[in-house]
C-alpha cells in the first residue's frame, strides 16, 4: 500500500501537480506520510514536506528517519525551523535534538523559544535510559479545589499544547502530585462538583531516574495511557505516554533478540548500519563461541579410541548435539521470556529447576523411546539403541537444566539474561552432550 501511494505521490510530483499533491497528503495520516517519505527519492522530501499544513508537517517530522530529518533541518530557513519546532511536543523535540550533530543542535536551540529551550535542556540532563529522558512536560494539570466547570475551562485553554487529554493530573500549588482524573469521569460529573471529590487519590507514579523499561512495564501492568513522573520531592515534572512506552518495549525486544543471537545491540536500522559495524557487532561473540567450541573438540579427542573401535558411534553425534542444543534453547527462551514479563523472579530459582527437571524427564523418555525403536529397526543393534536412548535422556535433562539456570544466574550477576541464550548455551550443551554420550558408550563397550 505504501509503495503504491509513493508511486502516486512521485507521479504527481513529476507532473508538478502540487495542488493535487497537497490534497492527497493532507488527507493522509502522519504515520503513512512518514512511510512514503522513506520510499521516495531524497530530493523529493523537502518539496513534499513544504506542501504539508503546518501542524501535519510537525507530526510527520517527529516520525521521520533521523537522516531525513537532518537533511530537512539543514535545508530549512531559520523561520521554517522555528515553525516546525514550535509545533512539536517537548519529548519529540528533545529526542530529535539528542540524535542530531552538535552543529545542528546549536542551530535548533538558537531558533526555539527560551521556554522550550530550557525544557529541552532539562530533559537532556537525565540519563539516557531513564523516565526523565522519556517524559514530556506537555500535560494537563488541575487543582483539587477547582470545580468541574473551572476544570473544563482550563482544559480548553491548555489542551492544544497537551500531548494527551485522556488523563488529567491533580497537583497542589507546588506541583506535588495528589492524584489523577480520567477525562471520562470529568465529563460525567456535575458542573459544581469539586475535583477533589471525584479524582482518584491513589498515587501511582515513577521517579525521573527510574529505568524506562521499568516504566513501560508499569504502564502495561496498570493499563495506563500516561504515567506521571515525579522528582525527589514528589513534584510532578512530566508524564510518559503510551506511544513512547510502546517504542521502549519494541526497542527492548529488538535488543533481546540481538543478544539471543549473539549480536551486540545496535540502535540503527539494518540498512543504515555500515558493513563494518555489522561485522563488529557480530564478530566478538562469534570469536568467543568459536574458541569455546574447542572444548567439544577436546572431548571428542579424548574418546578418539572409542570412535575408532565402534565407528557407528560417530553417526549419532550430530543428532545428539542438535537435540541437546534445541532443548537448551527452548528452556532458555521460556525462562528469558518469563523474566522479561516478571512472571519469573530470582527467588523462583529452585521452583524453575524443579519444573524444568520434571518436563525434561517427560521429554527425554519420549524422545529416547522413539529414537531407540528407530535405531533398533534400522540397525538391528540393541546395544547401540540402548546407548543412544540413554544418552538422549541424559542430554535432554542436562540441556534443559543448563538452559533454565544460566539466564537466571546471569540475572543474579546483573547481566542481561539474553546473553545466555541460544549460541552460548548451545556451545556448552554440545560439550556436555558429547561427554554424556561417550561416557555411556564407554561403559557399554568396555572402552577405556
N, C-alpha and C positions, 0 to 999 in steps of 0.2 A: 504493500500500500504506500509506504513512504517513498519507495523508488518511483512508483507511478506519479505521485504528486511532485516529486523532484523533477521528473521529466516535463511535467506540465508547466511547472514554475520556470524551468530553463527555456522552454519553448516560448512562453510569454515574454520572458526577459530578452531572448534573442530577437523577437519581433518588436521589441520596445513598446509593448502594450502595458505600460506602467499602471494605468488606471485599473485595468482588469486584474493585474497582478496584485495591486493593493487590496482590491475587494476579496480576492481569493485568500490572501494571507490573513486579512482581518477577520475572516470567518472561521479561522482555524484556532485550535488550542495551542498555547505556547510550547508545550512539550513536543507536539507534532512539528511545529515550525523549527524547533531546535534540531530535530532529527533530519529535516530537509536540509538545513544548513550544513549538516555533515555530509550530505550526498552531493551537493552542488559544488562547482568549482570555487576555489577560494576567492577569485576575482569578483565573483557574483555576490558574495556575502555582504560587503559594505553597501551595495546598491539595494539589495533586498532589505537589509536592516533599516535603512533610511526611509523605506516605504511604509514601515510599520507605525501604527499610532504610538504615542509616547509611552503609555502605560504598558502596552503589549510588548513594545521593544525592550523595556526594562525586564519584564518577566522572561522573555526569550534569552536575554543577555545572561541572566542568572543560571540558565540551564545549558548554555553553550560549552563546548570544549574549551579548555584553558588556552590552547594555542590560538584558536579563532578569536577568543576574547582579547587576547593580547594584540592580535593583528588589528582588530577594530579600534582598540584604545589608541594604538599608535597612529591610526588614521583619523581619529576624532579631533575636532577643534576643541578648545577649552570649554566653550559653551555647550557643545554636544556631550562632552564627558560629564559635565556638571548635571545636565538634564537627566542623563541615564542614572547616575548615582543618586540623585535626589529621589528617584522613583523606586530604588532598591530597598528591601528590608535590610536592617542593620547586619544580621547574621550573614546574609548573602554578600553584602558589601565587604565584610571582614574576611570572608572566605576568599573572595576574589583578590583582595589586597595581599593576603597571605601567600598566594601562589604566584604573584607577579614578580618580575625582576625589580631590583631596587630603584632603578631609574624610572620605571613605570609607576611604582608605588608613590614616589615623590610627586609625580605629576597628578596622580589621582587625589592624593591628600591635599595638594595645593588647590584643587578645584572642587573640593567638597566644603560644605558649611562647617563652621567651627564645632557645632554640637555633634554632628556626625563624625567629624574627625576625632574628637575627644573620645566618643563612644567606641569607635573602631580601635583606637589605640588601647583603650581599657580592655577590650575583648582579646586583643592580640597579646596582652601581658599574661594571660592564663596559659597553663601547659597545653600543648597541642592536643592531647587525648583527654582533656578534662571537660566537664559540663560547661565551664565558663567559656571555653573556646567554641562551644557548640550553640550556645544560647543566643537568643535575640532579646533586645530590650524593648521591642515593639509589642507591648501587651496592654490590655485594658485593666486598670485598677479602680476599685471603688472603695468608699469609706463606709464603715459599719452604720453610721448614723444617717446615711442618705436614705431617702425614700425611694421606692421603685421608680416613681416618676422622675426624680432627680437623676437616678442612675441611667435611665433611658436617654435623658438629655445629654449626659456626659458621654455615653456610648456613641450617640450620633455625632458628637463633636470630634471624637478620637478614633472612631472605627476605621477611617480611611488610612491611618498610619499603623493600625494594628495588624499583625500577621495572622492572628486568629481571633474570632469572636465567639467561638464555641464555649469558652470558659472565661469568666471574669474573676480576677483575684482581689480579695479584700485585704486592705492594709490600713494601718493607722497613719498618723501624720509623719512618723519617722520611717515609714515603709516596712515596718515589721509585719510579716505575713500572719494574718488572723484566720484565713480560711479561703474558700473559693465558692463561686456561684455559677452553675451551668446556665447558659442563656435561656434554656427551656424553662427552668424554674423561675427566672426573672419575668419571662413573658406571661407565665401563668399566675403570677402573684398580683395582688391588689395594688393599685397605684399608691396608696398611702402606707403600705407596709414598709417597715424599715429593712435594710439589707441584713442587719444583724439577726433579724428574726427568721429569715429564710435561707441564709447562707449555710454551707456545710462547714462546721468548725473543726472537722478532722484535718489536721495539717499533715499532708504527705508531700515531701519536697526532697530535693537533693542539694548538696553543697557544691559550690563553684569548682572545687578541686576533685570532686568525685570522678571516677573514670567514666568516659562517655558510653562504654559498653555496658557498664552497670546501670547507667541512666536509661538506656534503651530497654534493658531487661525489666527495670522497674516500671517503665511506661507500659510495657506489654503485660506485666503482672496486674497492674491496676486498671488496664484498659483506658489510659489517659490519652486525650488528644493533645494535651500540653502539660508539661511537668514544670512546676515552679522551681527556680534556682535561687538559693539564699546564700548570704555570706556568713561570716563568723558570728555576727550579731543577729542572725535570723532575719535580716532585712531582705526583701525581695529585690533581686537585681536583674532578673530576666526569666525567660521561660525557654524550654526546649520543646519544639513542636514535633508532631508525629512524622512529618516528612523527613526531618533531619534524623530522627530515630531510625527510620527505615533505611536511610543511607548508611548509618553506622552498622546496622545489622548486616546489610549487604557487604560492606567492607570487611566485617568480621568473618563472615562465611567465606569470602574470597581468600582472605589471609589464611584461614584454617585449611582450605583446600590446597593452597600453595604449599603450606608447611607439611601437610599429609603426603604430598607428592615429592617431598624433599627439595622444594624450591624456595629460595629466600623471597619473602613478601615484597611485592612491587606495587606502588600506588599508581603507576602509569598504566594506560591501556596496552593491550598486546601489540598493536601496530605502532603505537607511539614510543615503544621501548626499542632501543637500538640492539643490534645483533650482539654487540659486545656485552651489554648489560644483561641480555637474556642468558648468555653463556655464563657470565659471572654469577648470576643468581642461582644457577643450577650446578655449576662445576664443583663447588666446595663440598656439598653433600655427596655428589657422585664420587668424588675422590675418597671421602670418608667411608662410604659404603663399599667401594671397590677394594680398599685396603682391608676393611673389616671382613670382607669375604674370604680373605686369606686364611681365616680361622677354619672355614669349611674345607678349604684345600688341605690344611694341616690334618684335620680329622680323617679325610679320605686317604691321605698318605699313610696315616697310622694304620689303616686297615687295608693296605695295599695287598698284603698276603691273602686276606680273605677274598678279595676281588679276584685274585689270580687262581685260587683253589676252587672257588664257586663263581664262575663268570656271570651266571644268570642273575646274581645279586645286583649287578650294575644296572640292569634294565629297569629295575623298580625305583631307582634313586630319583629320577625326575618327578614321578608320580607322588612319592612320599614328600619330597620338598615342596611341591606345589600344594599338596593337601595341607601341610603344616602352615605354609605362608598364607593360604586362604583363610584358614581357621583363625590364625593370629590377627589378620587384617579385619575379619568380621567382628571379632571380640573387641579390638581396639576402637573400631568405628562406633560401636554401640556405646562404649564407655565414654569416648570423647563427646559424642552427641549428648549423652546423659549429663555430663559435667557442664557442657555449654548451656544446657537448659536448666541447670541447677537441680536436676532430678537426683543426681548422684553427688554426695558430699564426700570429703576425705574421711569422715567418721564412718562411712559405709564400706570401708576397705574390705573388712573380713566378710561382710554380708555379700559384697560383689564377688569375692573369691569363691565363697561357698556356692553362690548361684551359678557362676561360670563352671565350677567343678562339676556340678550336677548335670548341667547342659552338655558339657564336653563328654561325660561318660555316656550319655544317651547317643550323642552324635558319633563318638568313637566306636561304640559297639555296633551301631547300624552300618557305618562305613566298613568296618573290619569284616563283618559277616558277609556283606555283599562282595567285597573285594576278595575274601578268602574263597568263596564259592567260584568266582570268576577265574581266579588263578588255578584252582584245582581242576576245573573243567578244561581250561586251555592248556595247562602244563602237565596235568596228571601227576603232580608232585605235592603230596600232603605236607611235607616238611616246609617247603618254600611257602605254601599257602599259609601255614601257621606263623612262620617268621614275619611275613609281610602283614598279616592280620593283626598280630600282637604289636607290631611296630606302628601300624596305623592308629590303634587305640592309644598307645603311649604318646605318639606325636600329637594327636588331637588334644589330649588332656594338657600336655605341657604347653602347646602353642596357645591355647585359649587362656591359660593362666598367665603366660607371658604377655599376651595381648591385653588382658584386663589390668594387670598390675603396673606395667611400665607407664602408661599415661597417668595413673594416679600417683605414682612415685615422682613423675615429672612435675605434677601439680604441687606435690608436697615440697619439692625443691625450688618452687617459684618459677618453674619453666612452663612454657606453653605445652599442654598435653599433646597437641598436634604434631610436635617434633618427634614424638614416639610412635608415630603412625606407620602406615604400610611399609615403606622402604627399610627403615631401621629394624622394625620388628621382624620383617621377612628375613633380613640378614642374620639376625640372632636365631630365629627359628630354623633356618637352613642348617646351621651348625648343630643345633640341638637334635634335629631330625636325623642327620647322618649318624650322630653319636648313639642315639637310641637304636636305630636300625642295625648298625653293625655290632653293638653290644649284644643284642638279642640273637643276631645271626651267629656270632662267635660262640655263644652258649650252645646253640642247636647243632652246629657243625664242628664243634670242638676245635675252633681255630684260635690260635694264640694271638 
